[in-house]
Amino acid sequence: MEHLLEIIYLISSITFVIGLKMIGNPNTARNGNLIAAVGMVMAIAATLIFHEGEVAPIIYILIFGAIAVGTIAGWMTAKKVQMTQMPELVSLFNGMGGACAALIGLIEFHHNVGDPVAISTIVAGMVIGSVSFSGSMIAFMKLNGTMRKAIRLPKYNILNTIIMIGIVAFGVYIVMSGTHDETMVYLLFAVALAYGVLFVIPIGGADMPVVISLLNSFTGLAAAFGGFLYGNMVMLTGGILVGSAGTILTFAMCNAMNRPLKNVIFGAFGEGAAAGSGTQIEGSIKEVGPMDVAIMMNYASRVIVVPGYGLAVAQAQHVIHELEELLEGRGVSVKYAVHPVAGRMPGHMNVLLAESNVEYDKLVEMDDINPEFPTTDVVFVVGANDVVNPAAHNDPSSPIYGMPILDVENAKQVVVNKRSMKPGYAGIENELFFHDNTSMLFGDAKAAITKLVAEIKTL
């Protein structure tokens, strides 16, 4: 039976690897997710069936009850959530994973007193899981608008660093002293929770994509410690995969936002958003209507659409696909330029557009699409702001200076659809809006694009 359990764990681990690989491509992501889910079900079922030793019936009742509650709650939440709310849902689920890892540490501590290796694993998993849980809850509140502004305590980066060092020292003391006092562990748990809150509250909402990735890697690492503690290979493999994937994504997001990772860890992350608004922009904007934009696009050869969070809020992904099909039917080449941090989390725009059956080949990454802008007739920016702001190149005083952006200003004509002139998440004006080749199409994205489609059909 033991060998059969290990074989099932091996198969489950393989499904995780295959599923993760398939999730990297929108065309296979759905099947990849299902394959990984089947592997997880296999691992859980095998653990329950082939568990060694006698287990009281009440334990099975509690286990299956918890699985039923979690399944129903997760299913209903995922079915009802809007695509615009997906980032906060990810933060919520990630936080629950961190909480599970922390609770494992609290429960298992008194079972392993006297074993330095086990206690080290327990303390590490509990601390990391606690930080991930409380930090994810703050990220959740920032993403859903409950906590709109970053909160910066005096000398908060120094305070956070001192607390982090204190947590490490306290954890080492618990391991080295071999204490039996569970009060010490609960105190460490409380301090770790507090650090998770202090770690995230100074961070601006624009920087949440990196925070989500980082906290996701924390949860994976905490789960891996749990797998090491129990000698459970499938739990260890899953945790390592989540942790490593989250870490790689964190570095990718840092590069996309020109943010060094050390600033994330030591609490200075997101500070730039409050540092100032850069140089005052002078000039005027040019407002156009749907008919003006329809004429531009109808007689264009190449159109590039830049989707942003405003498109997601307006639920305009289906009508933008209709616009794409209409233009292509008239011989216009249409592509989508997707910035790595467009939306509120990595891949947000890709998933949103895939939902409306946009072909994956039309979604072009920043580095590949930037050389094409000079030969593009019309760029249509829908709800994006900071990721197309030329101040990232031109204004050293701007908080986004140095951030890689989509070079839409190099196109022949740029049309920006926004509800108003309100700044983006970075809190600064966008100098693109004042360029001679830029026109503003104000209004809700779905309504504006619907009118645009109707106007093109009349031409």
Buried (B, 14 or more C-beta within 10 A) or exposed (E): EEEEBBEBBEBBBEBBBBBBEBBEEBEBBEEBBEBBEBBBEBBBEBBEEBEEEEEEEEEEEEBEEEEEEEEEEEEEEEEEBEBBBBBBBBBBBBBBBBBBBBBBBBEBBEEBBEEEEBBBBBBBBBBBBBBBBBBBBBBBBBBBEEBEEBEBEEEBBEBBBEBBEEBEEBBEEBBEEEBEEEEBBEEBBEBBBBBBBBBBBBBBBBBBBBBBBBBBBBBBBBBBBBBBBBEBBBBBBBBBBBBBBBBEBBBBBBBBBBBEBEBBBBBBBBBBBBEEBBBEBEEEEEEBBBBBBBBBBBEBEBBBBBBBBBBBBBBBBBBBBBBBEBBEEEEBBBBBBBBBBBBBBBBBBBBBBBBBEBEBEBBBEBEEBBEBBEEBBBBBBBBBBBBBBBBBBEBEEBBBBBBBBBBBBBBBBBBBBBBEEEBBBBBBBBBBBBBEBBBBBBBBBBEBBBBBBEBBEEE
